[in-house]
Every structure is written in C-alpha cells, then in structure tokens.
Amino acid sequence: MQAVQASLKRRYAAERRFRFLGLSAVVLGLVFVAILFVTIISNGYTAFTQTHIALDIHFDPQQIAPNGDTSPAALSKGNYAALVKQALREEFPEVTGRNDKRQLYRLMSSGAAFDLLNRVKADPSIIGTTQRLWLVADDDVDMLVKGHFDRDLPESDRRVKNETIAWVDKLATEGRVKQQFNTAFFTHGDSREPELAGIGGAVAGSFYMLLVTVALSFPIGVAAAIYLEEFAPTNRWTDLIEVNINNLAAVPSIVFGLLGLAVFINFFGLPRSAPLVGGLVLTLMTLPTIIIASRAALKSVPPSIREAALGIGASKTQMVFHHVLPLAMPGMLTGTIIGMAQALGESAPLLMIGMVAFIVDIPGGPTDPATALPVQIFLWADSPERGFVERTSAAIMVLLAFLISMNALAVYLRKKFERRW
C-alpha cells in the first residue's frame, strides 16, 4: 500500500511538473509575441502622421507662367521650388550665407514643389496671389518634431544642426508647425524621400497578385480535391500524387520563386516584376494547401449523405456537386483564405522574379510593373534613414492587420457554416 501511495505521489508530481512546463512555454511564447508587437507599434505608429509647415507662398507669375500661358503643359515647367525657397527667405531674412540658405531650404520636402504644381493646375487663378499653405516638411524635421532625435546630444552626434532646431522652434512658436494624418502613406508609391514614400503601390501590387492567385488556385485546387477524394481510383499513381501534394506543402517558398523565374519568365517570356507572374508563382505555392484543406472538408461530410443521394437515384456526379460539395464548401473557403493569407505574407518567391524593383507609380493592372507589401517592407528595412524605420514598422502593422483580418474571416466562416454531424 505504501508503495502504491508513493507511486501515485510521483505520478501526480510529474503531472504537475508537465503542466507547469506547458503553461510556462505558452506564457513565454505570449510574452515574446507581446514584445514583438509592442516594438513594432512603438516604432511605427508615428508614421501615420506627418509634419507640415505653414509658409506664405507668393505664386509669382514670372516663376510659374512668364509668357502668360496657363496650359497644363506650360504650368508643369514652372519653378515651384523657387517659390518655396522665396517663402523661407522671407520668413528668415537673417539667413544670408550660401551654406546657411542651403540648410534652411532643407526644412521643406522636395514634394512641396509638386504640391504647389498640383494646386496651380487645379486652380490657375491663384497665380499672382499670396496664400498661407501647409506643406510637407523634410523627414529630418519630421523626426525632430516627433521626438526621435535627442536634442541634448552634441551637434556632431545628431542629423539636425542647432540652427535647424532653432528655426523649427521659431516656426512652432508662431503656430506654423503641426502634424496631420499621413494620407500619402496610403496613397503614394515608393520614394527615396521617406516623407513621400507610401505603400499605395505595394498594396495595389499585392491586390492584383492575390486576385490572380485566387482566380487560379481556388478552382484548380477544389477540382483536384474533388477528383482525388471522390473519383480517383486507389492505386500506386494516386498514392504517388497524394505524397507529392503533401511534400509540396512543405517545400520552401523560394523554390517556387526559382520555378517561376525559370518557367514563366525565361521560358514563356512574361514580364518581370509583374503581379501576373507573382500570382502564378503564388498559385503554385498555395495549391497544395488548398487541395489538402478541400480534401479534409470533403472527408468531413458523412457517408450517409452520399448513400442517401445515391439511394434516391442521383448519379455520382450529381451526388458530389449537388449534395457533398455544398456541405464541404465552407471548409474549402476557410482553407483558401488561409492559403491567401500565406501568399500575402510571402516575399522570397517574389524576390526571385524581380519584384524587388524600385517602383514609384501605382500599377493599373496585373501586367504593370509592381512590388508587393512584404517586398516593400524588405526594401525599406535596408534603408538607413530614421524616417524609413518608422515606415517599415507601420507597413508591418498594415500587413499584420490584413493577415489577422483574413484569418479572422476564416474563423468566422468556419464557426458560422460548420456543421457537426
């Protein structure tokens, strides 16, 4: 009896240790995930606002339309950067040296001139007037206003000089510095200037890629699953196909990129850095996931459904498409959404087919040059400017929001349409 009691105590102690280790592993994993999210959010939330400076811009006709021609082509040739520089000189008349003026001009982004161009094109009647406008500040000024630069450091150890800090402080005391919601981050394409860079082009490229991927992978994957599960005979060939499908689901994604480079670009001659090629590559990568999920959904339908359909005179094709497939469709959709979420987060295969290119314009279709959101994050992460650090984290936040939304949709569909037999 004592031996039995001692054995029970050891078993209970071992069980408690196992439960403690399992709980500790879960808690540790959640802590690391929390640290990751806190780091990303703390670095990236400031990218959703952008510093603007108010300047009194005089739309000098001599700089914009010296010949009086206000056609869009003629207005595009105007010297709008000179208007910004003139406004800065009038605001700080004490700045006279050439190097000091050059440093003063760096307060404003190069995009301020394009903003003035767009305003004049939209309303040529403002030529000859003086207006106070809020224009985009340079990325270093933006980082200074957001507190990413330590003002207490020696001048040689920070990117902004003492004169720049003094000028920004003077503008701030006059109410000429403010932060606005950064719409350009969502509407612009890539840029070498952090304050002008956005994810609009990358989001459009990812959208076209996923459109091509879901248009090809869903019907092909569902058709393959239906054939293998309902119609294929059981022999060595179908066993070989099933083994290869399971193996393809575990193949590194970069292998599919090499396949796409060799087949779609080098053999078929499709354009590099196009969402069409990216969608084809991601289709090959997601097909095993969709096929496996679709077969699991078909297996979850009870045999009694099939037997009842056949018993009332339905053919095998009618039984599959009229009775089994509608009941399995929620599970198939769930697997497809998970596959699309996996494709959305991939970057390695896209790097192999040239989607790492610097793309400024937003693509208008699947065949236009484009990049994808994960690749855009990869490009920005390699940039040394502090402004790109926050935009990298902000782009990761947007990508995570898309992934979480897609996985939440998959969970919702499973909960809403799932049937327990």
WOTABEL-V448750 format. One record per residue. N is the residue number from 1. PSI is psi in radians with two decimals (999 if undefined). Layout:
BEGIN
N|PSI ; N|PSI
END
This chain:
BEGIN
1|-0.74 ; 2|-0.64 ; 3|-0.70 ; 4|-0.77 ; 5|-0.74 ; 6|-0.69 ; 7|-0.72 ; 8|-0.71 ; 9|-0.73 ; 10|-0.68 ; 11|-0.76 ; 12|-0.68 ; 13|-0.72 ; 14|-0.68 ; 15|-0.73 ; 16|-0.70 ; 17|-0.74 ; 18|-0.77 ; 19|-0.68 ; 20|-0.76 ; 21|-0.72 ; 22|-0.78 ; 23|-0.66 ; 24|-0.69 ; 25|-0.74 ; 26|-0.81 ; 27|-0.72 ; 28|-0.74 ; 29|-0.74 ; 30|-0.63 ; 31|-0.78 ; 32|-0.70 ; 33|-0.73 ; 34|-0.74 ; 35|-0.73 ; 36|-0.84 ; 37|-0.73 ; 38|-0.71 ; 39|-0.81 ; 40|-0.81 ; 41|-0.75 ; 42|-0.54 ; 43|-0.43 ; 44|-0.28 ; 45|-0.46 ; 46|-0.26 ; 47|-0.28 ; 48|-0.01 ; 49|2.68 ; 50|2.39 ; 51|2.32 ; 52|2.58 ; 53|2.34 ; 54|2.19 ; 55|2.57 ; 56|1.73 ; 57|2.16 ; 58|2.00 ; 59|1.41 ; 60|2.09 ; 61|-0.53 ; 62|-0.50 ; 63|-0.46 ; 64|-0.95 ; 65|1.31 ; 66|-0.45 ; 67|0.07 ; 68|0.07 ; 69|2.07 ; 70|0.42 ; 71|2.69 ; 72|-0.64 ; 73|-0.71 ; 74|-0.66 ; 75|-0.52 ; 76|-0.32 ; 77|0.00 ; 78|2.73 ; 79|1.43 ; 80|-0.43 ; 81|-0.56 ; 82|-0.55 ; 83|-0.71 ; 84|-0.75 ; 85|-0.70 ; 86|-0.70 ; 87|-0.66 ; 88|-0.69 ; 89|-0.65 ; 90|-0.53 ; 91|-0.58 ; 92|1.30 ; 93|-0.30 ; 94|-0.24 ; 95|1.98 ; 96|-0.51 ; 97|2.65 ; 98|-0.82 ; 99|-0.65 ; 100|-0.69 ; 101|-0.71 ; 102|-0.70 ; 103|-0.63 ; 104|-0.70 ; 105|-0.41 ; 106|-0.05 ; 107|-0.55 ; 108|2.62 ; 109|2.69 ; 110|-0.33 ; 111|-0.23 ; 112|-0.66 ; 113|-0.69 ; 114|-0.58 ; 115|-0.75 ; 116|-0.71 ; 117|-0.81 ; 118|-0.63 ; 119|-0.72 ; 120|-0.70 ; 121|-0.66 ; 122|-0.55 ; 123|1.50 ; 124|-0.24 ; 125|-0.25 ; 126|-0.12 ; 127|2.26 ; 128|-0.12 ; 129|2.93 ; 130|2.20 ; 131|2.53 ; 132|2.07 ; 133|2.57 ; 134|2.00 ; 135|2.72 ; 136|2.31 ; 137|2.85 ; 138|2.76 ; 139|-0.61 ; 140|-0.68 ; 141|-0.71 ; 142|-0.79 ; 143|-0.63 ; 144|-0.79 ; 145|-0.61 ; 146|-0.08 ; 147|0.32 ; 148|-0.21 ; 149|2.31 ; 150|1.97 ; 151|-0.38 ; 152|-0.20 ; 153|2.69 ; 154|2.66 ; 155|-0.59 ; 156|-0.27 ; 157|0.10 ; 158|2.80 ; 159|-0.48 ; 160|2.44 ; 161|2.92 ; 162|-0.65 ; 163|-0.71 ; 164|-0.76 ; 165|-0.72 ; 166|-0.73 ; 167|-0.74 ; 168|-0.71 ; 169|-0.68 ; 170|-0.77 ; 171|-0.64 ; 172|-0.70 ; 173|-0.46 ; 174|0.04 ; 175|0.46 ; 176|0.14 ; 177|2.24 ; 178|2.84 ; 179|2.30 ; 180|2.81 ; 181|2.32 ; 182|1.40 ; 183|-0.49 ; 184|-0.48 ; 185|-0.52 ; 186|-0.29 ; 187|-0.37 ; 188|2.79 ; 189|-2.86 ; 190|2.73 ; 191|2.71 ; 192|-0.22 ; 193|2.11 ; 194|-0.64 ; 195|-0.26 ; 196|-0.16 ; 197|2.50 ; 198|3.03 ; 199|0.15 ; 200|-0.81 ; 201|-0.69 ; 202|-0.69 ; 203|-0.73 ; 204|-0.74 ; 205|-0.73 ; 206|-0.66 ; 207|-0.83 ; 208|-0.65 ; 209|-0.80 ; 210|-0.57 ; 211|-0.81 ; 212|-0.70 ; 213|-0.85 ; 214|-0.55 ; 215|-0.48 ; 216|-0.79 ; 217|-0.63 ; 218|-0.95 ; 219|-0.68 ; 220|-0.77 ; 221|-0.75 ; 222|-0.75 ; 223|-0.74 ; 224|-0.72 ; 225|-0.72 ; 226|-0.76 ; 227|-0.85 ; 228|-0.60 ; 229|-0.54 ; 230|-0.52 ; 231|-0.47 ; 232|2.41 ; 233|2.75 ; 234|1.81 ; 235|-3.03 ; 236|-0.51 ; 237|-0.78 ; 238|-0.62 ; 239|-0.69 ; 240|-0.72 ; 241|-0.77 ; 242|-0.72 ; 243|-0.72 ; 244|-0.63 ; 245|-0.78 ; 246|-0.64 ; 247|-0.65 ; 248|-0.51 ; 249|-0.35 ; 250|0.06 ; 251|2.38 ; 252|2.47 ; 253|-0.48 ; 254|-0.44 ; 255|-0.69 ; 256|-0.58 ; 257|-0.72 ; 258|-0.68 ; 259|-0.76 ; 260|-0.68 ; 261|-0.73 ; 262|-0.70 ; 263|-1.02 ; 264|-0.62 ; 265|-0.94 ; 266|-0.64 ; 267|-0.91 ; 268|-0.25 ; 269|0.45 ; 270|2.70 ; 271|2.48 ; 272|2.75 ; 273|0.60 ; 274|2.45 ; 275|-0.46 ; 276|-0.83 ; 277|-0.73 ; 278|-0.70 ; 279|-0.67 ; 280|-0.74 ; 281|-0.78 ; 282|-0.50 ; 283|-0.81 ; 284|-0.62 ; 285|-0.62 ; 286|-0.26 ; 287|-0.81 ; 288|-0.70 ; 289|-0.77 ; 290|-0.70 ; 291|-0.79 ; 292|-0.78 ; 293|-0.69 ; 294|-0.68 ; 295|-0.67 ; 296|-0.66 ; 297|-0.68 ; 298|-0.66 ; 299|-0.47 ; 300|-0.26 ; 301|2.21 ; 302|2.55 ; 303|-0.43 ; 304|-0.54 ; 305|-0.80 ; 306|-0.79 ; 307|-0.68 ; 308|-0.71 ; 309|-0.75 ; 310|-0.56 ; 311|-0.47 ; 312|0.20 ; 313|0.12 ; 314|2.52 ; 315|2.99 ; 316|-0.68 ; 317|-0.76 ; 318|-0.69 ; 319|-0.75 ; 320|-0.86 ; 321|-0.40 ; 322|-0.40 ; 323|-0.90 ; 324|-0.84 ; 325|-0.78 ; 326|-0.61 ; 327|-0.49 ; 328|-0.20 ; 329|-0.71 ; 330|-0.74 ; 331|-0.63 ; 332|-0.74 ; 333|-0.68 ; 334|-0.80 ; 335|-0.63 ; 336|-0.74 ; 337|-0.72 ; 338|-0.70 ; 339|-0.68 ; 340|-0.67 ; 341|-0.68 ; 342|-0.74 ; 343|-0.64 ; 344|-0.58 ; 345|0.04 ; 346|2.45 ; 347|-0.56 ; 348|-0.85 ; 349|-0.51 ; 350|-0.54 ; 351|-0.58 ; 352|-0.41 ; 353|0.26 ; 354|0.23 ; 355|0.30 ; 356|0.09 ; 357|2.72 ; 358|1.85 ; 359|2.07 ; 360|-0.75 ; 361|2.62 ; 362|2.22 ; 363|2.52 ; 364|-0.05 ; 365|3.06 ; 366|-0.30 ; 367|-0.07 ; 368|2.62 ; 369|2.38 ; 370|2.97 ; 371|3.12 ; 372|2.84 ; 373|-0.79 ; 374|-0.64 ; 375|-0.65 ; 376|-0.71 ; 377|-0.72 ; 378|-0.74 ; 379|-0.79 ; 380|-0.59 ; 381|-0.36 ; 382|-0.01 ; 383|2.41 ; 384|-0.33 ; 385|2.49 ; 386|-0.53 ; 387|-0.55 ; 388|-0.39 ; 389|-0.82 ; 390|-0.57 ; 391|-0.56 ; 392|-0.82 ; 393|-0.67 ; 394|-0.70 ; 395|-0.64 ; 396|-0.69 ; 397|-0.73 ; 398|-0.76 ; 399|-0.76 ; 400|-0.64 ; 401|-0.73 ; 402|-0.79 ; 403|-0.77 ; 404|-0.68 ; 405|-0.73 ; 406|-0.72 ; 407|-0.62 ; 408|-0.67 ; 409|-0.70 ; 410|-0.75 ; 411|-0.70 ; 412|-0.79 ; 413|-0.70 ; 414|-0.74 ; 415|-0.63 ; 416|-0.71 ; 417|-0.05 ; 418|2.40 ; 419|2.33 ; 420|2.08 ; 421|999
END
